[in-house]
Amino acid sequence: SELFGIKCVVCNESIPVDSKGAAAYIKHPFFDEKMCPKHAYTTRRCTSCDRFEPIQHGFPDLGDVNRCSCLSCCRSIVIDNEDAKPLWKKVIKFIEGTLEVPVWDSMRNIPTVLVGFEALNAAKTELSQDCLTRGLCVTECEKNSIEDNKPKSERSHQQLDSYIRKNATKTTSTASNTVSAILCLSGLCSDLTASILAHEATHAWFRLHPYCEALKPIPQQVEEGCCQLVARLY
């Protein structure tokens, strides 16, 4: 075990084995790196790919709530709003061209803003209480009420008074959505940033759809599933 055993990528020590010679470890699915279980909750990981940070040669720090980026992800890291603009255009082109889904004109120029960890995770949604929020579609809903209290002119005064008391409070509510911005976590590699933008673009697509009923949205899990599908396809 000491001479030929599996080396932990974090502490560079041999991962201990039990009496039967079996070793328990945590493995990264892409880099094929292994880590002692004791480091699972104490070791920093790359904010993009979850790669384990070695103790001897740490990863570059992003200066944002102890987040870091491995050397592989650093090569295409996105930290500036200007760098996100061409990625948004690629996402729109993918949805419209590859997926052959109509894109509303109001989607093309939605501002994409890269923000820090706290800006996205200060407010949690019901579906994201236990996970890291990396993107957000900022939507504004404008609600309008149309009163329906116009009685017929030929009614008597007594009938008018009775009609108004019964019907003056009846209203018809309508609402319209506008998407003011797409927020994305800064410091991620470009491919991951673009996939998050694809996820949030799908939210924007639902919000801006001509047939979208702002007061009666589709179930949140259904919408999130569609957004994840588009991000995965991208």
C-alpha positions as CSV (number, residue, x, y, z in Angstrom):
1,S,0.0,0.0,0.0
2,E,2.8,2.5,0.9
3,L,5.0,1.7,-2.1
4,F,2.6,0.8,-4.8
5,G,-0.8,1.9,-3.5
6,I,-3.1,4.6,-4.9
7,K,-1.8,8.1,-4.2
8,C,-4.2,10.8,-3.0
9,V,-4.1,13.8,-5.3
10,V,-4.7,16.1,-2.3
11,C,-2.1,15.1,0.3
12,N,0.0,12.9,-2.0
13,E,0.0,10.1,0.5
14,S,-1.0,6.5,-0.1
15,I,-4.7,5.9,0.4
16,P,-5.0,3.3,3.3
17,V,-6.4,-0.1,2.7
18,D,-8.4,-2.4,5.0
19,S,-7.5,-5.9,6.2
20,K,-8.7,-7.4,2.8
21,G,-6.5,-4.9,0.8
22,A,-9.4,-2.8,-0.4
23,A,-9.0,1.0,-0.6
24,A,-11.9,3.4,-0.2
25,Y,-11.5,6.7,-2.1
26,I,-13.3,9.5,-4.0
27,K,-12.7,9.6,-7.7
28,H,-13.1,12.5,-10.1
29,P,-15.1,11.3,-13.2
30,F,-13.1,13.1,-15.8
31,F,-9.5,13.6,-14.6
32,D,-9.4,10.1,-13.0
33,E,-7.9,11.5,-9.9
34,K,-8.5,9.9,-6.5
35,M,-8.8,11.4,-3.1
36,C,-8.8,10.2,0.5
37,P,-12.4,10.2,1.9
38,K,-11.1,12.3,4.9
39,H,-10.7,15.3,2.5
40,A,-14.3,15.2,1.2
41,Y,-15.6,18.1,3.2
42,T,-12.4,20.1,3.9
43,T,-10.7,20.3,0.4
44,R,-11.5,23.1,-2.0
45,R,-12.6,22.1,-5.5
46,C,-12.5,23.9,-8.8
47,T,-15.7,25.9,-9.1
48,S,-16.1,24.8,-12.7
49,C,-15.2,21.1,-12.8
50,D,-15.1,20.0,-9.1
51,R,-11.4,19.0,-9.5
52,F,-9.7,18.4,-6.1
53,E,-7.2,21.0,-5.1
54,P,-3.7,19.6,-4.1
55,I,-2.3,20.9,-0.8
56,Q,1.2,21.4,-2.2
57,H,0.3,23.2,-5.4
58,G,-3.0,25.0,-4.8
59,F,-5.3,26.3,-7.5
60,P,-5.6,30.0,-8.4
61,D,-8.0,31.8,-6.0
62,L,-10.9,33.7,-7.6
63,G,-11.2,36.1,-4.6
64,D,-14.9,35.3,-4.2
65,V,-16.0,33.3,-1.1
66,N,-13.0,31.0,-1.2
67,R,-13.7,29.8,-4.8
68,C,-10.9,28.6,-7.0
69,S,-10.3,27.4,-10.5
70,C,-8.0,24.6,-11.7
71,L,-5.3,25.2,-14.3
72,S,-7.3,23.5,-17.0
73,C,-10.4,25.6,-16.5
74,C,-8.4,28.8,-16.0
75,R,-7.5,28.7,-19.7
76,S,-11.0,29.8,-20.7
77,I,-12.2,31.4,-17.6
78,V,-15.0,34.1,-18.0
79,I,-14.9,37.0,-15.5
80,D,-16.0,40.0,-17.6
81,N,-19.4,41.0,-18.9
82,E,-17.9,41.7,-22.4
83,D,-16.6,38.1,-22.5
84,A,-20.2,36.9,-21.9
85,K,-21.8,38.8,-24.8
86,P,-20.4,36.5,-27.6
87,L,-21.4,33.4,-25.6
88,W,-24.9,34.7,-25.4
89,K,-25.0,35.2,-29.2
90,K,-23.7,31.6,-29.6
91,V,-26.6,30.4,-27.3
92,I,-29.2,32.3,-29.3
93,K,-27.7,30.9,-32.6
94,F,-27.8,27.4,-31.1
95,I,-31.5,27.6,-30.0
96,E,-32.6,29.2,-33.3
97,G,-30.4,27.4,-35.7
98,T,-29.5,24.0,-34.3
99,L,-32.7,23.4,-32.3
100,E,-34.9,25.2,-34.8
101,V,-36.8,26.9,-32.1
102,P,-38.2,30.5,-32.8
103,V,-36.4,33.2,-30.8
104,W,-38.3,36.3,-29.8
105,D,-36.6,39.6,-30.8
106,S,-36.7,40.8,-27.2
107,M,-34.4,37.8,-26.3
108,R,-31.5,38.9,-28.5
109,N,-30.4,41.9,-26.5
110,I,-31.0,40.8,-23.0
111,P,-28.1,42.1,-20.8
112,T,-25.8,39.3,-19.5
113,V,-24.2,40.1,-16.2
114,L,-21.5,38.1,-14.5
115,V,-21.8,38.3,-10.7
116,G,-20.2,36.9,-7.6
117,F,-21.4,34.0,-5.4
118,E,-23.3,36.1,-2.9
119,A,-25.3,37.9,-5.5
120,L,-26.8,34.7,-6.8
121,N,-27.1,32.7,-3.6
122,A,-28.5,35.3,-1.3
123,A,-32.0,34.4,-2.3
124,K,-32.8,30.7,-2.8
125,T,-35.7,29.3,-4.8
126,E,-37.8,26.3,-3.6
127,L,-35.9,24.0,-6.0
128,S,-32.4,25.2,-5.2
129,Q,-32.3,25.3,-1.4
130,D,-29.6,22.6,-1.2
131,C,-27.5,23.4,-4.4
132,L,-25.3,26.1,-5.8
133,T,-27.1,28.7,-7.9
134,R,-25.0,29.6,-10.9
135,G,-27.5,31.5,-13.0
136,L,-30.7,33.5,-12.8
137,C,-33.2,34.9,-15.2
138,V,-34.4,38.3,-13.8
139,T,-38.0,38.7,-14.7
140,E,-40.4,41.5,-14.0
141,C,-44.1,40.9,-14.0
142,E,-46.5,43.9,-14.6
143,K,-50.0,43.2,-13.4
144,N,-53.0,45.1,-14.7
145,S,-56.6,45.0,-13.4
146,I,-59.5,46.0,-15.7
147,E,-62.7,46.9,-13.8
148,D,-66.0,45.5,-15.2
149,N,-68.5,47.8,-13.5
150,K,-70.4,49.5,-16.4
151,P,-74.1,49.0,-15.9
152,K,-76.7,49.4,-18.6
153,S,-77.9,53.0,-18.9
154,E,-81.6,52.0,-19.1
155,R,-81.7,50.6,-15.6
156,S,-83.5,52.4,-12.8
157,H,-81.6,54.1,-10.0
158,Q,-82.5,51.4,-7.6
159,Q,-81.4,48.7,-10.1
160,L,-78.2,50.7,-10.7
161,D,-77.3,51.0,-7.0
162,S,-77.9,47.2,-6.6
163,Y,-75.8,46.4,-9.7
164,I,-72.9,48.6,-8.7
165,R,-72.7,47.1,-5.1
166,K,-72.6,43.5,-6.6
167,N,-70.3,44.2,-9.5
168,A,-68.0,47.1,-8.7
169,T,-65.4,44.8,-7.2
170,K,-65.3,42.4,-10.2
171,T,-62.0,42.8,-12.1
172,T,-60.2,41.0,-14.8
173,S,-56.5,40.6,-14.1
174,T,-53.8,40.4,-16.8
175,A,-50.0,40.4,-16.6
176,S,-47.1,40.7,-18.9
177,N,-43.5,39.6,-18.4
178,T,-40.3,41.4,-19.2
179,V,-36.7,40.0,-18.8
180,S,-34.4,42.7,-17.5
181,A,-31.2,40.6,-17.3
182,I,-29.5,37.2,-17.2
183,L,-27.2,36.7,-14.3
184,C,-24.4,34.1,-14.4
185,L,-21.7,33.2,-11.8
186,S,-18.4,34.6,-12.7
187,G,-15.1,32.7,-12.8
188,L,-16.4,29.6,-14.7
189,C,-14.9,28.2,-17.8
190,S,-16.4,29.3,-21.1
191,D,-18.2,26.1,-22.0
192,L,-19.9,25.9,-18.6
193,T,-20.8,29.6,-18.7
194,A,-22.4,29.2,-22.1
195,S,-24.4,26.1,-20.9
196,I,-25.7,28.1,-17.9
197,L,-26.6,30.9,-20.3
198,A,-28.5,28.4,-22.4
199,H,-30.4,27.3,-19.3
200,E,-31.4,30.8,-18.4
201,A,-32.2,31.7,-22.1
202,T,-34.8,28.9,-22.0
203,H,-36.3,30.5,-18.9
204,A,-36.4,33.8,-20.8
205,W,-38.0,32.0,-23.8
206,F,-40.8,30.8,-21.6
207,R,-41.3,34.3,-20.0
208,L,-41.4,36.1,-23.3
209,H,-43.5,33.6,-25.2
210,P,-46.5,35.4,-26.8
211,Y,-48.9,32.7,-25.2
212,C,-47.2,32.8,-21.8
213,E,-49.7,33.4,-19.0
214,A,-47.8,35.3,-16.4
215,L,-50.4,34.6,-13.7
216,K,-50.6,30.9,-14.6
217,P,-47.1,29.7,-15.3
218,I,-46.3,26.1,-16.1
219,P,-45.1,23.9,-13.2
220,Q,-41.7,24.9,-12.0
221,Q,-40.2,21.4,-12.2
222,V,-41.4,21.1,-15.8
223,E,-39.8,24.4,-16.8
224,E,-36.5,23.6,-15.0
225,G,-36.4,20.2,-16.7
226,C,-36.8,21.9,-20.1
227,C,-34.0,24.4,-19.2
228,Q,-31.7,21.6,-18.1
229,L,-32.4,19.7,-21.4
230,V,-31.4,22.7,-23.5
231,A,-28.3,23.3,-21.5
232,R,-27.4,19.6,-21.8
233,L,-28.0,19.7,-25.6
234,Y,-25.8,22.8,-25.9
